[in-house]
Amino acid sequence: MNCGYKPEVASMDMVIAAGFGEAHLKKNGEIIWSEDNKEYKDCITVKDAEEMAAKDPDNDWRFEIIGPLSEVEYQRHDKGKWVLIRTGLGFA
């Protein structure tokens, strides 16, 4: 959609952050981590999310990044594999 390429599978070093906007890690629809005014350096990566999910794998793990012109949602499909399942226009 907007703002460039969206990888079909998230890399482990991808930072889960929007900067201007919001980002969340969810387990079964419940937010368990949120960007909430954190500095970029303090945000988690997909690898961090994978480590959490690996400890409790029998759940629906997803993360969202919502920016002003772009929105993505990734879902954990297997060990180390977070797949793009939704894109959107963002909030502006």
MOPAC internal coordinates of N, CA, C and O (Angstrom, degrees):
PM7 1SCF
backbone

  N    0.0000 0     0.00 0     0.00 0    0    0    0
  C    1.4499 1     0.00 0     0.00 0    1    0    0
  C    1.5332 1   108.75 1     0.00 0    2    1    0
  O    1.2310 1   119.68 1    73.68 1    3    2    1
  N    1.3029 1   118.21 1  -106.32 1    3    2    1
  C    1.4631 1   121.66 1  -178.89 1    5    3    2
  C    1.5204 1   110.70 1  -100.69 1    6    5    3
  O    1.2310 1   121.54 1   -14.88 1    7    6    5
  N    1.3054 1   114.66 1   165.12 1    7    6    5
  C    1.4713 1   122.29 1   170.45 1    9    7    6
  C    1.5158 1   114.28 1    59.77 1   10    9    7
  O    1.2310 1   120.06 1  -137.04 1   11   10    9
  N    1.3006 1   117.49 1    42.96 1   11   10    9
  C    1.4554 1   119.97 1   167.89 1   13   11   10
  C    1.5125 1   117.06 1    86.31 1   14   13   11
  O    1.2310 1   122.63 1     7.62 1   15   14   13
  N    1.3124 1   112.56 1  -172.38 1   15   14   13
  C    1.4576 1   124.06 1  -174.79 1   17   15   14
  C    1.5228 1   112.47 1   -68.65 1   18   17   15
  O    1.2310 1   120.91 1   -41.69 1   19   18   17
  N    1.3114 1   115.86 1   138.31 1   19   18   17
  C    1.4723 1   122.92 1   174.89 1   21   19   18
  C    1.5183 1   107.35 1  -116.48 1   22   21   19
  O    1.2310 1   119.37 1   -68.41 1   23   22   21
  N    1.3327 1   118.81 1   111.59 1   23   22   21
  C    1.4646 1   119.45 1  -178.91 1   25   23   22
  C    1.5242 1   111.80 1   -62.91 1   26   25   23
  O    1.2310 1   120.60 1   -37.81 1   27   26   25
  N    1.3289 1   116.45 1   142.19 1   27   26   25
  C    1.4643 1   121.77 1   179.11 1   29   27   26
  C    1.5322 1   111.42 1   -67.70 1   30   29   27
  O    1.2310 1   120.44 1   148.00 1   31   30   29
  N    1.3195 1   116.77 1   -32.00 1   31   30   29
  C    1.4605 1   122.67 1   176.48 1   33   31   30
  C    1.5284 1   107.25 1  -126.00 1   34   33   31
  O    1.2310 1   120.43 1   -53.45 1   35   34   33
  N    1.3249 1   116.79 1   126.55 1   35   34   33
  C    1.4642 1   121.27 1  -177.97 1   37   35   34
  C    1.5257 1   110.48 1   -71.44 1   38   37   35
  O    1.2310 1   120.92 1   -41.57 1   39   38   37
  N    1.3148 1   115.84 1   138.43 1   39   38   37
  C    1.4704 1   119.89 1   175.72 1   41   39   38
  C    1.5274 1   108.90 1   -78.32 1   42   41   39
  O    1.2310 1   120.50 1   -27.38 1   43   42   41
  N    1.3085 1   116.65 1   152.62 1   43   42   41
  C    1.4576 1   121.63 1  -177.58 1   45   43   42
  C    1.5355 1   112.09 1   -64.11 1   46   45   43
  O    1.2310 1   119.84 1   155.67 1   47   46   45
  N    1.3234 1   117.92 1   -24.33 1   47   46   45
  C    1.4661 1   119.91 1  -179.38 1   49   47   46
  C    1.5292 1   113.32 1   -90.91 1   50   49   47
  O    1.2310 1   120.14 1  -178.64 1   51   50   49
  N    1.3276 1   117.34 1     1.36 1   51   50   49
  C    1.4643 1   121.07 1   177.88 1   53   51   50
  C    1.5227 1   109.62 1   -64.98 1   54   53   51
  O    1.2310 1   120.43 1   -48.71 1   55   54   53
  N    1.3341 1   116.79 1   131.29 1   55   54   53
  C    1.4627 1   121.75 1   178.56 1   57   55   54
  C    1.5252 1   108.23 1   -86.58 1   58   57   55
  O    1.2310 1   120.75 1   -46.28 1   59   58   57
  N    1.3138 1   116.17 1   133.72 1   59   58   57
  C    1.4616 1   121.72 1   178.59 1   61   59   58
  C    1.5271 1   107.26 1   -88.62 1   62   61   59
  O    1.2310 1   121.65 1   -92.48 1   63   62   61
  N    1.3305 1   114.44 1    87.52 1   63   62   61
  C    1.4591 1   121.19 1  -176.38 1   65   63   62
  C    1.5171 1   109.46 1  -157.09 1   66   65   63
  O    1.2310 1   121.13 1   -33.53 1   67   66   65
  N    1.3313 1   115.44 1   146.47 1   67   66   65
  C    1.4552 1   121.00 1   176.88 1   69   67   66
  C    1.5234 1   110.80 1  -105.27 1   70   69   67
  O    1.2310 1   120.44 1   154.26 1   71   70   69
  N    1.3355 1   116.76 1   -25.74 1   71   70   69
  C    1.4583 1   119.98 1  -172.67 1   73   71   70
  C    1.5176 1   108.50 1    78.79 1   74   73   71
  O    1.2310 1   120.63 1    92.52 1   75   74   73
  N    1.3205 1   116.39 1   -87.48 1   75   74   73
  C    1.4560 1   121.66 1   173.59 1   77   75   74
  C    1.5195 1   106.19 1   -98.63 1   78   77   75
  O    1.2310 1   120.37 1   -78.48 1   79   78   77
  N    1.3046 1   116.89 1   101.52 1   79   78   77
  C    1.4536 1   122.56 1  -175.18 1   81   79   78
  C    1.5135 1   108.88 1   141.94 1   82   81   79
  O    1.2310 1   120.77 1    36.36 1   83   82   81
  N    1.3208 1   116.14 1  -143.64 1   83   82   81
  C    1.4653 1   119.42 1  -179.91 1   85   83   82
  C    1.5212 1   110.43 1  -149.74 1   86   85   83
  O    1.2310 1   121.62 1   -25.07 1   87   86   85
  N    1.3060 1   114.50 1   154.93 1   87   86   85
  C    1.4604 1   121.60 1   177.09 1   89   87   86
  C    1.5249 1   108.03 1  -140.88 1   90   89   87
  O    1.2310 1   120.87 1   -35.60 1   91   90   89
  N    1.3386 1   115.94 1   144.40 1   91   90   89
  C    1.4683 1   121.83 1  -176.92 1   93   91   90
  C    1.5206 1   110.07 1  -141.34 1   94   93   91
  O    1.2310 1   121.04 1   -32.07 1   95   94   93
  N    1.3172 1   115.62 1   147.93 1   95   94   93
  C    1.4551 1   122.91 1   165.63 1   97   95   94
  C    1.5176 1   105.82 1  -110.56 1   98   97   95
  O    1.2310 1   120.82 1   -50.23 1   99   98   97
  N    1.3386 1   116.04 1   129.77 1   99   98   97
  C    1.4611 1   120.39 1  -177.00 1  101   99   98
  C    1.5227 1   111.13 1  -124.07 1  102  101   99
  O    1.2310 1   121.41 1   -34.33 1  103  102  101
  N    1.3155 1   114.90 1   145.67 1  103  102  101
  C    1.4601 1   122.72 1   171.28 1  105  103  102
  C    1.5147 1   106.39 1  -122.40 1  106  105  103
  O    1.2310 1   120.70 1   -61.98 1  107  106  105
  N    1.3376 1   116.26 1   118.02 1  107  106  105
  C    1.4650 1   122.18 1  -178.24 1  109  107  106
  C    1.5328 1   111.96 1    53.88 1  110  109  107
  O    1.2310 1   120.43 1  -142.31 1  111  110  109
  N    1.3358 1   116.78 1    37.69 1  111  110  109
  C    1.4561 1   121.86 1   177.29 1  113  111  110
  C    1.5132 1   115.28 1    85.51 1  114  113  111
  O    1.2310 1   119.81 1   171.64 1  115  114  113
  N    1.3083 1   117.97 1    -8.36 1  115  114  113
  C    1.4619 1   122.10 1  -179.12 1  117  115  114
  C    1.5212 1   109.46 1   -96.59 1  118  117  115
  O    1.2310 1   120.32 1   -51.07 1  119  118  117
  N    1.3181 1   116.99 1   128.93 1  119  118  117
  C    1.4640 1   120.91 1   178.64 1  121  119  118
  C    1.5220 1   108.99 1   -69.51 1  122  121  119
  O    1.2310 1   120.96 1   -56.55 1  123  122  121
  N    1.3416 1   115.76 1   123.45 1  123  122  121
  C    1.4670 1   119.48 1   177.69 1  125  123  122
  C    1.5273 1   111.16 1  -113.48 1  126  125  123
  O    1.2310 1   120.10 1   168.29 1  127  126  125
  N    1.3246 1   117.42 1   -11.71 1  127  126  125
  C    1.4672 1   122.04 1   172.74 1  129  127  126
  C    1.5151 1   107.25 1  -150.53 1  130  129  127
  O    1.2310 1   120.80 1   -39.79 1  131  130  129
  N    1.3280 1   116.07 1   140.21 1  131  130  129
  C    1.4520 1   120.90 1   179.17 1  133  131  130
  C    1.5197 1   109.74 1  -139.05 1  134  133  131
  O    1.2310 1   120.93 1   -33.31 1  135  134  133
  N    1.3105 1   115.83 1   146.69 1  135  134  133
  C    1.4676 1   121.67 1   179.59 1  137  135  134
  C    1.5288 1   111.44 1   -62.84 1  138  137  135
  O    1.2310 1   119.80 1   142.59 1  139  138  137
  N    1.3123 1   117.99 1   -37.41 1  139  138  137
  C    1.4703 1   125.31 1   176.86 1  141  139  138
  C    1.5276 1   115.94 1    21.11 1  142  141  139
  O    1.2310 1   119.93 1  -104.66 1  143  142  141
  N    1.2956 1   117.74 1    75.34 1  143  142  141
  C    1.4649 1   124.22 1   174.15 1  145  143  142
  C    1.5284 1   114.34 1    59.67 1  146  145  143
  O    1.2310 1   119.92 1  -158.53 1  147  146  145
  N    1.3040 1   117.76 1    21.47 1  147  146  145
  C    1.4582 1   120.88 1   176.71 1  149  147  146
  C    1.5236 1   109.43 1   -77.76 1  150  149  147
  O    1.2310 1   120.76 1   -28.77 1  151  150  149
  N    1.3084 1   116.15 1   151.23 1  151  150  149
  C    1.4545 1   120.84 1   171.49 1  153  151  150
  C    1.5285 1   107.59 1   -69.09 1  154  153  151
  O    1.2310 1   120.33 1   -28.51 1  155  154  153
  N    1.3178 1   116.97 1   151.49 1  155  154  153
  C    1.4647 1   122.10 1   179.89 1  157  155  154
  C    1.5285 1   110.86 1   -52.54 1  158  157  155
  O    1.2310 1   120.25 1   137.24 1  159  158  157
  N    1.3351 1   117.13 1   -42.76 1  159  158  157
  C    1.4733 1   122.09 1  -178.24 1  161  159  158
  C    1.5302 1   112.28 1   -64.57 1  162  161  159
  O    1.2310 1   120.05 1   161.66 1  163  162  161
  N    1.3147 1   117.52 1   -18.34 1  163  162  161
  C    1.4697 1   121.54 1  -178.89 1  165  163  162
  C    1.5304 1   113.39 1   -98.15 1  166  165  163
  O    1.2310 1   120.54 1  -179.08 1  167  166  165
  N    1.3395 1   116.58 1     0.92 1  167  166  165
  C    1.4625 1   120.38 1   179.78 1  169  167  166
  C    1.5317 1   110.39 1   -83.50 1  170  169  167
  O    1.2310 1   120.98 1   -23.44 1  171  170  169
  N    1.3141 1   115.73 1   156.56 1  171  170  169
  C    1.4667 1   121.01 1  -178.91 1  173  171  170
  C    1.5275 1   110.57 1   -82.88 1  174  173  171
  O    1.2310 1   121.17 1   -18.02 1  175  174  173
  N    1.2980 1   115.36 1   161.98 1  175  174  173
  C    1.4635 1   122.01 1   174.21 1  177  175  174
  C    1.5310 1   108.87 1  -105.37 1  178  177  175
  O    1.2310 1   121.15 1    -7.76 1  179  178  177
  N    1.3183 1   115.41 1   172.24 1  179  178  177
  C    1.4605 1   119.71 1   175.15 1  181  179  178
  C    1.5283 1   109.60 1   -61.91 1  182  181  179
  O    1.2310 1   120.24 1   146.15 1  183  182  181
  N    1.3180 1   117.14 1   -33.85 1  183  182  181
  C    1.4706 1   120.20 1   177.21 1  185  183  182
  C    1.5278 1   110.50 1   -60.98 1  186  185  183
  O    1.2310 1   120.03 1   137.53 1  187  186  185
  N    1.3319 1   117.54 1   -42.47 1  187  186  185
  C    1.4702 1   120.98 1   177.37 1  189  187  186
  C    1.5318 1   110.60 1   -62.06 1  190  189  187
  O    1.2310 1   120.93 1   136.95 1  191  190  189
  N    1.3391 1   115.83 1   -43.05 1  191  190  189
  C    1.4639 1   120.16 1   177.82 1  193  191  190
  C    1.5195 1   110.74 1   -63.08 1  194  193  191
  O    1.2310 1   120.77 1   139.75 1  195  194  193
  N    1.3321 1   116.14 1   -40.25 1  195  194  193
  C    1.4685 1   120.74 1   179.08 1  197  195  194
  C    1.5219 1   111.11 1   -62.86 1  198  197  195
  O    1.2310 1   120.11 1   139.87 1  199  198  197
  N    1.3242 1   117.39 1   -40.13 1  199  198  197
  C    1.4665 1   120.55 1   178.35 1  201  199  198
  C    1.5218 1   111.09 1   -62.37 1  202  201  199
  O    1.2310 1   120.22 1   140.44 1  203  202  201
  N    1.3376 1   117.18 1   -39.56 1  203  202  201
  C    1.4671 1   120.38 1   176.75 1  205  203  202
  C    1.5287 1   110.38 1   -66.58 1  206  205  203
  O    1.2310 1   120.47 1   133.94 1  207  206  205
  N    1.3286 1   116.70 1   -46.06 1  207  206  205
  C    1.4599 1   121.59 1  -177.65 1  209  207  206
  C    1.5319 1   111.96 1   -65.71 1  210  209  207
  O    1.2310 1   120.38 1   145.61 1  211  210  209
  N    1.3176 1   116.87 1   -34.39 1  211  210  209
  C    1.4684 1   120.77 1  -179.38 1  213  211  210
  C    1.5282 1   111.67 1   -64.85 1  214  213  211
  O    1.2310 1   120.51 1   152.78 1  215  214  213
  N    1.3291 1   116.64 1   -27.22 1  215  214  213
  C    1.4700 1   120.84 1   179.01 1  217  215  214
  C    1.5287 1   111.87 1   -78.49 1  218  217  215
  O    1.2310 1   120.23 1   162.35 1  219  218  217
  N    1.3248 1   117.16 1   -17.65 1  219  218  217
  C    1.4617 1   122.61 1  -177.00 1  221  219  218
  C    1.5357 1   108.32 1  -145.80 1  222  221  219
  O    1.2310 1   120.17 1  -116.16 1  223  222  221
  N    1.3400 1   117.27 1    63.84 1  223  222  221
  C    1.4615 1   121.32 1  -167.87 1  225  223  222
  C    1.5288 1   117.01 1   -73.74 1  226  225  223
  O    1.2310 1   119.52 1   161.99 1  227  226  225
  N    1.3083 1   118.52 1   -18.01 1  227  226  225
  C    1.4632 1   120.15 1  -174.61 1  229  227  226
  C    1.5260 1   112.27 1   -86.85 1  230  229  227
  O    1.2310 1   121.37 1  -132.84 1  231  230  229
  N    1.3174 1   114.99 1    47.16 1  231  230  229
  C    1.4560 1   122.16 1  -179.11 1  233  231  230
  C    1.5192 1   109.30 1  -140.76 1  234  233  231
  O    1.2310 1   120.79 1   -10.88 1  235  234  233
  N    1.3168 1   116.10 1   169.12 1  235  234  233
  C    1.4611 1   122.87 1   177.28 1  237  235  234
  C    1.5276 1   108.43 1   -91.66 1  238  237  235
  O    1.2310 1   120.68 1   -76.62 1  239  238  237
  N    1.3201 1   116.31 1   103.38 1  239  238  237
  C    1.4665 1   123.15 1  -179.24 1  241  239  238
  C    1.5190 1   109.40 1  -100.77 1  242  241  239
  O    1.2310 1   120.71 1   -49.63 1  243  242  241
  N    1.3325 1   116.25 1   130.37 1  243  242  241
  C    1.4614 1   121.78 1   179.42 1  245  243  242
  C    1.5278 1   109.67 1  -145.98 1  246  245  243
  O    1.2310 1   121.40 1   -24.92 1  247  246  245
  N    1.3320 1   114.93 1   155.08 1  247  246  245
  C    1.4602 1   118.00 1   166.63 1  249  247  246
  C    1.5122 1   109.23 1  -133.96 1  250  249  247
  O    1.2310 1   121.78 1   -31.18 1  251  250  249
  N    1.3395 1   114.20 1   148.82 1  251  250  249
  C    1.4541 1   122.45 1   179.51 1  253  251  250
  C    1.5172 1   108.80 1  -122.33 1  254  253  251
  O    1.2310 1   121.02 1   -36.17 1  255  254  253
  N    1.3066 1   115.65 1   143.83 1  255  254  253
  C    1.4532 1   121.89 1   170.38 1  257  255  254
  C    1.5222 1   105.91 1  -128.20 1  258  257  255
  O    1.2310 1   120.87 1   -61.78 1  259  258  257
  N    1.3315 1   115.93 1   118.22 1  259  258  257
  C    1.4646 1   121.43 1  -175.25 1  261  259  258
  C    1.5221 1   108.39 1  -119.81 1  262  261  259
  O    1.2310 1   121.20 1   -67.33 1  263  262  261
  N    1.3166 1   115.31 1   112.67 1  263  262  261
  C    1.4604 1   121.78 1   178.62 1  265  263  262
  C    1.5153 1   110.54 1  -114.62 1  266  265  263
  O    1.2310 1   120.09 1     1.96 1  267  266  265
  N    1.3451 1   117.44 1  -178.04 1  267  266  265
  C    1.4601 1   119.92 1  -176.91 1  269  267  266
  C    1.5324 1   114.08 1   -67.85 1  270  269  267
  O    1.2310 1   119.19 1   151.61 1  271  270  269
  N    1.3151 1   119.15 1   -28.39 1  271  270  269
  C    1.4690 1   121.33 1  -177.94 1  273  271  270
  C    1.5167 1   113.29 1  -127.97 1  274  273  271
  O    1.2310 1   120.55 1  -167.37 1  275  274  273
  N    1.3112 1   116.55 1    12.63 1  275  274  273
  C    1.4598 1   119.75 1  -176.78 1  277  275  274
  C    1.5211 1   109.94 1  -159.53 1  278  277  275
  O    1.2310 1   121.60 1   -33.93 1  279  278  277
  N    1.3242 1   114.55 1   146.07 1  279  278  277
  C    1.4644 1   120.81 1   177.86 1  281  279  278
  C    1.5228 1   107.68 1  -145.74 1  282  281  279
  O    1.2310 1   120.76 1   -45.73 1  283  282  281
  N    1.3303 1   116.15 1   134.27 1  283  282  281
  C    1.4650 1   120.79 1   177.47 1  285  283  282
  C    1.5201 1   109.62 1  -135.60 1  286  285  283
  O    1.2310 1   121.42 1   -28.93 1  287  286  285
  N    1.3315 1   114.89 1   151.07 1  287  286  285
  C    1.4577 1   120.93 1   173.01 1  289  287  286
  C    1.5232 1   107.29 1  -135.21 1  290  289  287
  O    1.2310 1   121.22 1   -50.24 1  291  290  289
  N    1.3190 1   115.26 1   129.76 1  291  290  289
  C    1.4564 1   122.73 1   178.14 1  293  291  290
  C    1.5211 1   108.43 1  -116.03 1  294  293  291
  O    1.2310 1   120.75 1   -33.59 1  295  294  293
  N    1.3330 1   116.18 1   146.41 1  295  294  293
  C    1.4615 1   122.46 1   179.22 1  297  295  294
  C    1.5292 1   108.40 1  -126.27 1  298  297  295
  O    1.2310 1   120.92 1   -38.89 1  299  298  297
  N    1.3256 1   115.85 1   141.11 1  299  298  297
  C    1.4677 1   120.96 1   177.25 1  301  299  298
  C    1.5225 1   108.71 1   -75.17 1  302  301  299
  O    1.2310 1   120.75 1   -58.81 1  303  302  301
  N    1.3200 1   116.18 1   121.19 1  303  302  301
  C    1.4694 1   121.21 1  -179.57 1  305  303  302
  C    1.5200 1   112.57 1  -107.14 1  306  305  303
  O    1.2310 1   119.79 1   160.52 1  307  306  305
  N    1.3138 1   118.00 1   -19.48 1  307  306  305
  C    1.4589 1   122.56 1  -178.32 1  309  307  306
  C    1.5199 1   106.91 1  -169.04 1  310  309  307
  O    1.2310 1   120.28 1    -5.56 1  311  310  309
  N    1.3021 1   117.06 1   174.44 1  311  310  309
  C    1.4653 1   120.64 1   177.43 1  313  311  310
  C    1.5222 1   109.62 1   -53.98 1  314  313  311
  O    1.2310 1   120.87 1   -59.35 1  315  314  313
  N    1.3159 1   115.95 1   120.65 1  315  314  313
  C    1.4500 1   121.26 1   176.38 1  317  315  314
  C    1.5149 1   115.90 1    69.68 1  318  317  315
  O    1.2310 1   120.03 1  -167.39 1  319  318  317
  N    1.3289 1   117.54 1    12.61 1  319  318  317
  C    1.4681 1   120.11 1  -177.47 1  321  319  318
  C    1.5298 1   110.13 1  -123.45 1  322  321  319
  O    1.2310 1   121.32 1   -75.46 1  323  322  321
  N    1.3235 1   115.08 1   104.54 1  323  322  321
  C    1.4603 1   123.06 1   178.65 1  325  323  322
  C    1.5248 1   107.67 1  -110.10 1  326  325  323
  O    1.2310 1   120.77 1   -66.32 1  327  326  325
  N    1.3323 1   116.13 1   113.68 1  327  326  325
  C    1.4549 1   123.00 1  -169.41 1  329  327  326
  C    1.5301 1   110.62 1  -104.45 1  330  329  327
  O    1.2310 1   121.01 1   -43.02 1  331  330  329
  N    1.3416 1   115.67 1   136.98 1  331  330  329
  C    1.4606 1   121.98 1   175.76 1  333  331  330
  C    1.5247 1   109.02 1   -66.00 1  334  333  331
  O    1.2310 1   120.45 1   -58.95 1  335  334  333
  N    1.3334 1   116.75 1   121.05 1  335  334  333
  C    1.4670 1   119.83 1  -179.20 1  337  335  334
  C    1.5392 1   112.53 1  -116.30 1  338  337  335
  O    1.2310 1   120.54 1   166.96 1  339  338  337
  N    1.3414 1   116.58 1   -13.04 1  339  338  337
  C    1.4657 1   118.13 1  -178.21 1  341  339  338
  C    1.5224 1   109.53 1  -157.33 1  342  341  339
  O    1.2310 1   121.05 1   -39.68 1  343  342  341
  N    1.3213 1   115.59 1   140.32 1  343  342  341
  C    1.4680 1   121.63 1   169.89 1  345  343  342
  C    1.5104 1   108.08 1  -126.19 1  346  345  343
  O    1.2310 1   120.90 1   -22.89 1  347  346  345
  N    1.3219 1   115.88 1   157.11 1  347  346  345
  C    1.4470 1   120.36 1   179.33 1  349  347  346
  C    1.5214 1   111.10 1  -151.48 1  350  349  347
  O    1.2310 1   121.05 1    -0.92 1  351  350  349
  N    1.3172 1   115.60 1   179.08 1  351  350  349
  C    1.4540 1   121.92 1  -175.44 1  353  351  350
  C    1.5216 1   113.03 1   -85.02 1  354  353  351
  O    1.2310 1   119.45 1   174.32 1  355  354  353
  N    1.3184 1   118.66 1    -5.68 1  355  354  353
  C    1.4709 1   120.78 1  -176.53 1  357  355  354
  C    1.5233 1   110.60 1    83.99 1  358  357  355
  O    1.2310 1   121.19 1    14.93 1  359  358  357
  N    1.3224 1   115.34 1  -165.07 1  359  358  357
  C    1.4620 1   118.46 1  -172.81 1  361  359  358
  C    1.5184 1   114.34 1  -101.98 1  362  361  359
  O    1.2310 1   119.38 1   179.08 1  363  362  361
  N    1.3159 1   118.78 1    -0.92 1  363  362  361
  C    1.4709 1   118.65 1  -179.01 1  365  363  362
  C    1.5130 1   111.54 1  -112.39 1  366  365  363
  O    1.2310 1   120.10 1   180.00 1  367  366  365

